[in-house]
Amino acid sequence: MTRTAARTAKQTPFEILGVSVADDAATIRAAWKRLVKANHPDRCPADAARLTAKLVELNDAYDKLKNHVPFHGARPAAPDFSAAAAQAEAARAAAHAQAHARAHAQAQAEAKAKARADAESARRKAEADARAVAKARAAAAEAARRAAEIAARKANPLSAKQRAALATANRAFANARAALDAQQGYGFARAA
């Protein structure tokens, strides 16, 4: 920390704005406006970080003094703003810690959601792969069955003449059976 920053950290709001305890609200406001214009980051973009910090410091000092009632007479000691500054710093630290905790919790929730999504995607892919394998096996089994059927037909083929003779024999058998059933009185005849 530089000597200027160390000196500024210990300054009271009166010293930061360059006013006294006896100055009224209008004087304090005029001093604040003059310093804000002189230290605005838009005036020197190259030194914006330092000027932004200075602007925050000026605004904090003005917020503490804007309702100041001037004191005339014996000069009292400047008010002690160290407790207020400590409280403000503690509040900023607590807000930062809460924001960090929220961001951490959100990151964890997003990581868990991504892990669940990845697991679901992997499960669906595995199911699709299993269905594809089962379909391929079923297709292979059907192809093997057809090949075996074709091979059996080729091993014992019947000629057209043999098929006609077989059909004639089947009809003759059916007719004979129907006649036999009619003689025995079953009450119905089988169709030929």
C-alpha positions as CSV (number, residue, x, y, z in Angstrom):
1,M,0.0,0.0,0.0
2,T,1.4,3.4,-1.0
3,R,1.9,6.2,1.4
4,T,-1.0,8.1,-0.2
5,A,-3.4,5.2,0.1
6,A,-2.4,4.7,3.8
7,R,-3.0,8.4,4.5
8,T,-6.4,8.3,2.7
9,A,-7.5,5.2,4.6
10,K,-7.1,7.1,7.9
11,Q,-8.7,10.3,6.7
12,T,-12.1,11.4,8.0
13,P,-14.9,12.4,5.6
14,F,-14.2,16.0,6.4
15,E,-10.6,15.6,5.3
16,I,-11.5,13.7,2.2
17,L,-13.8,16.4,1.0
18,G,-11.6,19.2,2.3
19,V,-14.2,20.8,4.5
20,S,-14.4,21.6,8.2
21,V,-16.8,20.8,10.9
22,A,-18.1,24.4,10.8
23,D,-19.1,24.2,7.1
24,D,-22.7,23.9,6.2
25,A,-24.4,21.4,3.9
26,A,-24.2,23.7,0.8
27,T,-20.5,24.1,1.2
28,I,-20.0,20.4,1.7
29,R,-22.1,19.7,-1.4
30,A,-20.1,22.2,-3.5
31,A,-16.8,20.7,-2.4
32,W,-18.1,17.2,-3.2
33,K,-19.3,18.3,-6.7
34,R,-16.0,20.0,-7.4
35,L,-14.0,16.9,-6.4
36,V,-16.3,14.5,-8.3
37,K,-15.8,16.6,-11.5
38,A,-12.0,16.7,-11.0
39,N,-11.7,13.0,-10.2
40,H,-14.3,11.5,-12.6
41,P,-13.0,8.5,-14.6
42,D,-14.3,9.9,-17.9
43,R,-11.7,12.8,-17.6
44,C,-8.8,10.4,-17.8
45,P,-9.7,6.9,-19.1
46,A,-6.1,5.7,-18.8
47,D,-6.3,6.1,-15.0
48,A,-9.9,4.9,-14.7
49,A,-9.3,2.3,-12.0
50,R,-7.7,4.7,-9.5
51,L,-10.3,7.5,-10.3
52,T,-13.2,5.1,-9.8
53,A,-11.8,4.1,-6.4
54,K,-11.4,7.8,-5.5
55,L,-15.0,8.5,-6.7
56,V,-16.3,5.8,-4.5
57,E,-14.3,7.2,-1.6
58,L,-15.7,10.7,-2.3
59,N,-19.3,9.4,-2.5
60,D,-19.0,7.5,0.8
61,A,-17.6,10.6,2.5
62,Y,-20.4,12.8,1.1
63,D,-23.1,10.2,2.2
64,K,-21.8,10.5,5.7
65,L,-21.8,14.3,5.7
66,K,-24.7,15.4,3.5
67,N,-27.0,15.9,6.5
68,H,-24.2,17.5,8.6
69,V,-25.2,20.4,10.9
70,P,-22.4,22.9,11.2
71,F,-20.9,23.5,14.6
72,H,-19.9,27.1,15.5
73,G,-17.9,27.9,18.6
74,A,-15.2,25.8,20.1
75,R,-14.1,23.2,17.6
76,P,-15.0,19.8,18.8
77,A,-13.0,16.7,17.9
78,A,-14.0,15.3,14.5
79,P,-16.5,12.5,14.7
80,D,-15.1,9.0,14.8
81,F,-16.1,7.3,11.6
82,S,-13.9,4.2,12.2
83,A,-16.8,2.1,13.7
84,A,-19.0,3.0,10.8
85,A,-16.2,2.2,8.3
86,A,-15.6,-1.1,10.1
87,Q,-19.3,-1.9,9.9
88,A,-19.5,-0.9,6.2
89,E,-16.4,-3.1,5.5
90,A,-17.9,-6.0,7.4
91,A,-21.2,-5.6,5.5
92,R,-19.3,-5.6,2.2
93,A,-17.3,-8.7,3.2
94,A,-20.5,-10.5,4.2
95,A,-22.2,-9.5,0.9
96,H,-19.2,-10.7,-1.0
97,A,-19.1,-14.0,1.0
98,Q,-22.9,-14.5,0.3
99,A,-22.4,-13.8,-3.4
100,H,-19.5,-16.2,-3.5
101,A,-21.5,-18.9,-1.7
102,R,-24.5,-18.4,-4.1
103,A,-22.2,-18.6,-7.1
104,H,-20.6,-21.8,-5.7
105,A,-24.0,-23.4,-5.0
106,Q,-25.2,-22.5,-8.5
107,A,-22.0,-23.9,-10.0
108,Q,-22.5,-27.1,-8.1
109,A,-26.2,-27.4,-9.1
110,E,-25.3,-26.8,-12.7
111,A,-22.5,-29.5,-12.5
112,K,-25.0,-32.0,-10.9
113,A,-27.6,-31.2,-13.6
114,K,-25.0,-31.7,-16.3
115,A,-23.9,-35.0,-14.8
116,R,-27.6,-36.1,-14.7
117,A,-28.1,-35.1,-18.3
118,D,-24.9,-36.9,-19.3
119,A,-25.9,-40.0,-17.5
120,E,-29.4,-39.9,-19.1
121,S,-27.8,-39.4,-22.5
122,A,-25.5,-42.4,-21.9
123,R,-28.4,-44.5,-20.7
124,R,-30.5,-43.7,-23.8
125,K,-27.5,-44.4,-26.1
126,A,-26.9,-47.8,-24.4
127,E,-30.6,-48.6,-24.9
128,A,-30.5,-47.6,-28.5
129,D,-27.3,-49.7,-29.0
130,A,-28.9,-52.7,-27.3
131,R,-32.0,-52.3,-29.5
132,A,-29.8,-52.1,-32.6
133,V,-27.9,-55.3,-31.6
134,A,-31.1,-57.2,-30.9
135,K,-32.6,-56.1,-34.3
136,A,-29.4,-57.2,-36.0
137,R,-29.5,-60.6,-34.3
138,A,-33.2,-61.0,-35.2
139,A,-32.5,-60.2,-38.8
140,A,-29.6,-62.6,-38.8
141,A,-31.8,-65.4,-37.3
142,E,-34.5,-64.7,-39.9
143,A,-32.0,-64.8,-42.7
144,A,-30.6,-68.1,-41.3
145,R,-34.2,-69.6,-41.1
146,R,-34.9,-68.6,-44.7
147,A,-31.6,-70.0,-45.9
148,A,-32.4,-73.3,-44.1
149,E,-35.9,-73.4,-45.7
150,I,-34.5,-72.8,-49.1
151,A,-31.9,-75.5,-48.5
152,A,-34.6,-77.9,-47.4
153,R,-36.6,-77.2,-50.5
154,K,-33.6,-77.7,-52.7
155,A,-32.7,-81.0,-50.9
156,N,-36.1,-82.6,-51.5
157,P,-37.8,-80.9,-54.5
158,L,-41.0,-82.3,-56.0
159,S,-41.6,-82.1,-59.6
160,A,-44.9,-80.7,-61.0
161,K,-46.0,-84.2,-61.8
162,Q,-45.3,-85.4,-58.3
163,R,-47.2,-82.4,-56.8
164,A,-50.2,-83.1,-59.0
165,A,-50.2,-86.8,-57.9
166,L,-49.9,-85.8,-54.3
167,A,-52.9,-83.5,-54.6
168,T,-55.0,-86.2,-56.3
169,A,-54.1,-88.6,-53.5
170,N,-55.1,-86.1,-50.9
171,R,-58.5,-85.5,-52.5
172,A,-59.1,-89.2,-52.8
173,F,-58.3,-89.8,-49.2
174,A,-60.6,-87.0,-48.1
175,N,-63.5,-88.4,-50.2
176,A,-63.0,-91.9,-48.8
177,R,-62.9,-90.5,-45.3
178,A,-66.1,-88.6,-45.8
179,A,-67.9,-91.7,-47.2
180,L,-66.7,-93.7,-44.2
181,D,-67.9,-91.1,-41.8
182,A,-71.3,-91.0,-43.5
183,Q,-71.6,-94.9,-43.3
184,Q,-70.8,-94.9,-39.6
185,G,-73.4,-92.2,-39.0
186,Y,-71.4,-89.5,-37.4
187,G,-74.0,-87.1,-38.7
188,F,-71.6,-84.9,-40.5
189,A,-69.5,-85.2,-43.6
190,R,-66.0,-84.0,-43.9
191,A,-65.4,-81.6,-46.6
192,A,-63.2,-82.8,-49.4
